[in-house]
Amino acid sequence: MSFLLDVGLAFMFASPIFVSNAIPTIFGGGYPVDFYKNFIDGKRILGNHKTIRGLLAGILFGFVASIVVWYTVGDLFQQLYGLMGFKYPIWIGLVMGWGCNFGDMFGSFIKRRLNIVSGGKFPVFDQTGYMIFGLLWSWPVFKFIPWQFLVTLLVISPLLHILANLLAYAVKAKDVWW
């Protein structure tokens, strides 16, 4: 198998995670997931940027992305990695989307505890947390994820995240470039 095929399939595999991470920026807003509640330390649990509408939209669009992946390359995953027990279920985007958004909310929770304002920088976690949690949530479903996918996603995803944020900032979809 070629390197480029592995990289391409890794991105197809994780497209529900990428989509789930991006969509709340577009469709977010509304009532916050933490219901404006404070944690025991007196600080907001998550903050105003983590909203119910953004969470649900992220999970839903992650599901839509997994349907597209399943129809376009699901058979290819089975052909190339099926002997190792790898199958790509059509509904996996729901799991990946929930994991991705949980990771993003977990990052916000940690930020509040560290006195980092909502929307403030949290290097490394901002660029990788969503991917790590999206993969962790899907791990029990797959039981096996090709190592090429993991390396590709954990090395290239942070760079892609920075580029996507720069683009979102340029088109005024985000207030900050990070």
C-alpha positions in Angstrom: 0.0 0.0 0.0 1.3 3.4 -0.8 1.9 6.2 1.6 -0.5 8.6 -0.1 -3.3 6.0 -0.1 -2.8 5.5 3.7 -2.9 9.3 4.3 -6.0 9.7 2.1 -7.8 6.8 3.8 -6.8 8.2 7.2 -8.5 11.5 6.4 -11.5 9.7 5.0 -11.7 7.5 8.1 -11.5 10.6 10.5 -13.7 12.9 8.4 -16.6 12.6 10.9 -14.2 13.9 13.6 -13.0 16.8 11.4 -16.6 17.7 10.4 -17.9 17.4 14.0 -15.1 19.7 15.2 -15.8 22.4 12.6 -19.6 22.5 12.4 -20.2 24.1 15.9 -18.3 27.1 14.7 -20.9 27.5 11.9 -24.1 26.3 13.6 -23.3 27.0 17.2 -24.7 29.7 19.4 -27.7 29.5 21.7 -28.0 28.0 25.1 -24.7 26.8 26.7 -24.2 23.1 27.5 -23.3 23.9 31.1 -26.6 25.8 31.6 -24.6 28.8 32.9 -23.6 26.8 35.9 -20.4 27.2 37.9 -18.2 24.4 39.1 -17.2 24.0 42.8 -14.3 26.4 42.2 -16.9 29.2 41.4 -15.8 29.3 37.7 -18.1 28.4 34.8 -18.0 24.7 34.0 -17.5 25.2 30.2 -18.4 28.8 29.2 -20.6 30.4 26.6 -18.9 28.9 23.5 -20.0 25.3 24.1 -23.7 25.3 23.2 -26.4 22.7 22.9 -27.0 23.6 19.3 -23.3 23.4 18.4 -23.0 20.0 20.1 -26.0 18.5 18.4 -25.1 20.0 15.0 -21.5 18.6 15.4 -22.8 15.1 16.2 -25.4 15.2 13.4 -23.0 16.4 10.7 -20.4 13.8 11.9 -23.1 11.2 11.3 -23.7 12.6 7.8 -20.0 12.5 7.1 -19.8 8.8 8.2 -22.6 8.0 5.8 -20.7 9.6 2.9 -17.5 7.8 3.9 -19.4 4.5 4.2 -20.8 4.9 0.7 -17.7 6.1 -0.9 -14.8 4.1 0.6 -16.4 1.7 3.1 -15.7 -1.3 0.9 -12.1 -0.2 0.4 -11.6 -0.2 4.1 -13.0 -3.7 4.2 -10.8 -4.9 1.4 -7.6 -3.4 2.7 -8.0 -3.9 6.4 -10.9 -6.4 6.8 -8.7 -9.4 7.5 -7.5 -7.5 10.6 -11.1 -7.1 11.8 -11.5 -3.5 10.6 -15.0 -2.5 9.5 -16.5 1.0 9.1 -20.0 1.1 10.4 -22.4 3.6 8.7 -23.3 5.1 12.2 -19.7 5.6 13.5 -20.0 9.4 12.9 -22.4 9.6 15.9 -19.7 8.0 18.1 -16.8 10.0 16.6 -18.9 13.2 16.8 -19.7 12.7 20.4 -16.1 11.9 21.3 -14.8 14.8 19.4 -17.2 17.3 21.0 -16.6 15.7 24.4 -12.9 16.3 23.9 -13.5 19.9 23.0 -15.7 20.4 26.1 -13.1 18.6 28.3 -10.5 21.1 27.0 -12.8 24.0 27.9 -13.3 22.5 31.3 -9.6 22.4 31.9 -9.1 25.9 30.5 -11.6 27.3 33.0 -9.7 25.6 35.8 -6.4 27.1 34.6 -8.0 30.6 34.3 -7.8 30.6 30.5 -10.7 32.7 29.2 -13.2 31.2 26.9 -11.7 31.3 23.4 -8.2 31.6 24.9 -5.2 29.6 23.7 -4.5 26.1 25.1 -1.6 24.9 23.0 -1.4 21.3 21.9 -4.8 20.4 23.4 -6.6 22.9 21.2 -5.1 21.2 18.2 -5.3 17.5 19.2 -7.9 17.1 21.9 -10.8 16.7 19.6 -9.0 14.1 17.5 -7.7 12.1 20.4 -11.2 11.9 22.0 -12.9 11.2 18.7 -10.5 8.2 18.2 -10.8 7.1 21.8 -14.6 7.0 21.7 -14.5 5.0 18.4 -11.8 2.6 19.6 -14.3 0.1 21.2 -16.2 0.0 17.9 -13.2 -0.7 15.7 -11.0 -2.6 18.2 -8.3 -2.1 15.6 -7.3 1.2 13.9 -4.5 0.9 11.4 -1.3 2.4 12.9 -0.8 4.4 9.7 -4.1 6.2 10.4 -3.1 7.0 13.9 0.3 8.4 13.0 -1.2 10.4 10.1 -4.0 11.8 12.2 -2.0 12.7 15.3 0.8 14.3 13.3 -1.0 16.1 10.5 -4.2 17.0 12.3 -2.7 19.7 14.4 -1.4 21.4 11.3 -4.7 21.1 9.6 -6.5 22.5 12.7 -4.3 25.6 12.6 -4.9 26.1 8.9 -8.7 25.7 9.4 -8.7 28.1 12.2 -6.8 30.7 10.2 -9.3 30.3 7.4 -12.3 30.6 9.8 -10.7 33.7 11.3 -10.1 35.2 7.8 -13.8 34.7 6.9 -14.9 36.1 10.3 -16.4 32.7 11.4 -14.1 32.9 14.5 -13.0 35.8 16.7 -9.4 34.5 17.2 -7.0 32.7 14.8 -6.4 29.8 17.2 
